[in-house]
Every structure is written in structure tokens, then in C-alpha cells.
Amino acid sequence: MASMPPPISLTELSSFADTNSSPQRKLLGIASEAKKAALKKLEDVLLEPPRGASGKSKTYMKRTRYLPDLMGDSLESYPRRVFIDVALPEKDDAGWFAKHYPTRNKDFKIYKIETVTEEATGREVAQMGMSDWLRKNVKEEEYVVMKAEAEVVEEMVKRKAINLVDELFLECRHQGLSKKSKESRRAYWECLALYGKLRDEAVAVHQWWG
């Protein structure tokens, strides 16, 4: 019998009461057409990885075209707005989100989902399926922003939960990042293929170099 996955490690960094918002479903037809147009205006994907990714991160993030800006979205119509940071315990990008994301001065509930590194493969995975967690904790009519590693995102794509995410910052560790543990990293073209698949799923996806 297959063993059950361990409980997810979750930290709720901040919680806000949305007293001025009323539940309202997205107008799917209008929203999808507007989003398709917005996706065409996203920053170009880097066909080759930057040298010294951490040093290039700030430069790349400056050219990031955020979804609310592209759609002229005030973010007022959503019953709730959420940012989900999926990362190793020692990493915390909630501060970056608060500083740089165009929140329109609206409240976001922020979650930190801790991942673990598999000893056998060296790959980073959430402690339980993110798809299950998303379906239990967010709704289609809510505005959801996420930052996550490629392995976590692939699981969400496979299980059809990625459509719950409006905007995604994709971290994809590839073989050019380090001379160590190359066998546990993917080729850069595989990162680009995943990026393209997410665009096909109508996710506003950005490459993350932090």
C-alpha cells in the first residue's frame, strides 16, 4: 500500500480581512479575452540564461510586465487576493512581493509553502501535492499570484490545477547555474518548454532568477 504524503509545511505570513469586497465570479468570457491580449504583451522570454543568474536578477525583474498593469486591473473586484511563495525554508520572497508587485494598495493574504529537497534526485518538491492544497485553499474567482520551482509547477500542470493561478513566477534550476549536481538539474531548453506550456495554459508566467 502506498504511503500517504506527509502534511504540508505552511506558514501564513499575513492575513487581512477584505471588508470592502463582495464575492464575485470572474466574467470568464471577457476576462479570458482580455488576458489573452495581455499575455501577448508580457516581457520576452530569455532564450539563453543570463550569466551569473543571481547578479542579473534585479535587471530582469525591472523589465517584468505585471498582469494588473497589462490588463489595467484595479484588483477591486476579487473577493480575495493571494500570494503563495513555494520555496525552501531558508528562502523568503514575500518581502520582494510587497516591495515590487503592483498590489494597488489592496490586501493580499500571503502563504509560505515550504519545500524539501529529495535526497535521491536533488530536486525540490512540496511536502504534499500543491494541486490538492490549491483546490482546498483558493477559488477560481480569487486573484492568485504564485512563485514556485519547476517540479512543483509541473505537478500542477499535470493535475490541471494550474488554471487556479493568475500570475506565476517560475524558478527553473538548469544545468548552467552550477557545476555541481548537474544530473539533478534540467537542460535549459526544458525550462523554455515548460514556460511555453504555461503560456498555452493562459498563465501569465515570468522567469524567476532570484
C-alpha positions in Angstrom: 0.0 0.0 0.0 1.4 3.4 -1.0 2.2 5.6 2.0 0.4 8.9 2.5 2.3 12.1 1.8 3.4 14.0 5.0 1.4 17.1 6.0 2.4 20.2 4.1 4.5 22.7 5.9 2.8 26.0 5.7 3.4 29.4 7.2 0.7 32.1 6.9 2.8 35.2 6.9 0.0 37.7 6.9 -3.8 37.7 6.9 -6.1 40.5 6.0 -9.8 40.9 6.3 -11.4 42.0 2.9 -14.3 44.0 4.3 -14.8 46.1 1.2 -15.1 43.3 -1.3 -18.1 41.2 -2.2 -17.9 37.7 -3.7 -18.0 38.0 -7.4 -17.1 35.5 -10.1 -14.8 36.4 -12.9 -16.7 37.3 -16.1 -15.0 34.4 -17.8 -15.6 35.4 -21.4 -14.5 39.0 -21.1 -11.7 38.2 -18.7 -10.2 35.4 -20.9 -10.1 37.6 -24.0 -8.5 40.5 -22.1 -6.0 38.1 -20.6 -5.1 36.6 -23.9 -4.3 40.1 -25.2 -2.3 40.8 -22.0 -0.2 37.6 -22.4 1.0 38.9 -25.8 2.5 41.9 -24.0 4.5 40.0 -21.5 8.3 40.5 -21.5 10.1 38.3 -23.9 11.5 35.0 -22.6 15.3 34.8 -22.4 16.2 32.2 -24.9 19.6 31.8 -23.2 20.1 32.0 -19.5 21.9 35.1 -18.1 25.4 34.6 -17.0 25.5 34.7 -13.2 21.8 34.5 -12.7 21.7 36.0 -9.2 23.5 39.0 -10.4 21.1 39.5 -13.3 18.0 39.1 -11.2 17.4 42.7 -10.4 18.0 43.8 -14.0 15.5 41.2 -15.3 12.9 42.0 -12.7 12.9 45.6 -13.7 11.7 44.6 -17.2 8.9 42.4 -15.8 5.5 43.4 -17.1 3.0 42.5 -14.3 -0.5 41.3 -15.2 -2.5 44.0 -13.3 -0.6 46.7 -15.3 -1.1 44.9 -18.6 -4.9 44.5 -18.0 -5.5 47.8 -16.3 -6.9 45.8 -13.4 -7.6 47.6 -10.1 -7.9 44.3 -8.3 -11.0 45.5 -6.6 -13.5 43.0 -8.0 -11.9 39.9 -6.5 -13.3 38.5 -3.2 -9.7 37.7 -2.1 -6.2 38.3 -3.3 -3.4 35.7 -2.5 0.3 35.4 -2.9 1.8 31.9 -2.5 5.6 31.6 -2.1 6.6 28.0 -2.6 10.3 27.6 -1.6 12.9 26.1 0.7 12.6 27.1 4.4 15.6 29.4 4.2 14.2 31.4 1.2 11.6 34.1 1.7 10.4 36.2 -1.2 7.3 37.7 0.5 9.4 40.9 1.0 10.1 41.1 -2.7 6.4 40.8 -3.4 5.4 43.5 -1.0 8.0 45.9 -2.5 7.6 45.3 -6.2 4.2 43.8 -7.1 1.5 46.3 -8.1 -0.9 45.4 -5.3 -2.9 48.6 -6.0 -2.9 49.1 -2.2 -5.2 46.1 -1.8 -4.8 43.4 0.9 -3.2 40.1 -0.1 -3.1 37.0 2.0 0.4 35.7 1.9 1.3 32.0 2.4 4.7 30.4 2.6 4.7 26.8 1.4 7.9 25.1 2.4 9.5 22.5 0.1 12.1 19.8 0.7 15.0 18.6 -1.4 14.8 14.9 -2.4 18.0 13.1 -1.4 17.8 10.7 -4.4 17.4 13.3 -7.1 18.3 16.6 -5.6 15.1 18.1 -6.9 12.9 20.4 -4.9 9.3 19.2 -4.1 6.5 20.4 -1.9 5.8 18.2 1.1 2.4 17.3 -0.4 0.8 17.9 -3.8 0.3 21.6 -4.4 -2.7 20.8 -6.6 -4.5 19.4 -3.6 -3.6 22.3 -1.4 -4.7 24.9 -4.1 -8.0 23.2 -4.6 -8.7 23.3 -0.9 -7.5 26.8 -0.2 -8.2 29.0 -3.3 -11.1 29.5 -5.6 -11.4 30.3 -9.3 -12.9 33.8 -8.6 -9.9 34.8 -6.4 -6.8 36.5 -7.7 -3.8 34.2 -7.2 -0.1 35.0 -7.7 2.5 32.3 -7.1 6.2 31.8 -7.1 7.3 28.2 -7.4 10.0 25.9 -8.7 9.6 23.9 -11.9 9.0 20.5 -10.3 6.1 21.9 -8.2 4.6 23.7 -11.3 4.8 20.5 -13.4 2.7 18.7 -10.9 0.1 21.4 -11.0 0.0 21.3 -14.8 -0.3 17.5 -14.8 -3.2 17.6 -12.4 -5.0 20.5 -14.1 -4.7 22.8 -11.1 -2.6 25.5 -12.8 -5.7 27.3 -14.0 -6.3 28.5 -10.4 -3.1 30.6 -10.8 -3.4 34.0 -12.5 0.3 35.0 -12.5 3.3 32.8 -11.9 7.0 33.5 -11.2 8.7 30.3 -12.4 12.0 29.3 -11.0 13.7 26.6 -13.1 17.1 25.4 -12.0 19.0 24.4 -15.1 22.4 22.9 -15.7 24.1 26.2 -16.4 23.6 27.5 -12.9 26.1 25.4 -11.2 28.9 22.9 -11.9 27.7 20.8 -9.0 24.8 18.3 -9.2 24.2 18.8 -12.9 22.5 15.5 -13.0 19.7 16.8 -10.8 19.1 19.9 -13.0 17.3 20.1 -16.3 18.6 21.4 -19.6 17.7 25.0 -20.3 15.5 24.0 -23.3 13.3 22.0 -20.8 12.8 25.2 -18.8 11.7 27.0 -22.0 9.4 24.1 -22.9 7.7 24.4 -19.5 7.4 28.2 -19.9 5.7 27.7 -23.3 3.3 25.1 -21.9 2.3 27.6 -19.2 1.7 30.3 -21.8 -0.5 27.8 -23.6 -2.5 27.3 -20.4 -3.1 31.1 -20.3 -0.9 31.7 -17.3 0.9 35.0 -17.1 4.3 33.4 -16.4 7.6 35.1 -15.8 11.1 33.7 -15.5 12.5 34.0 -11.9 16.2 34.5 -11.4 16.2 35.3 -7.7 
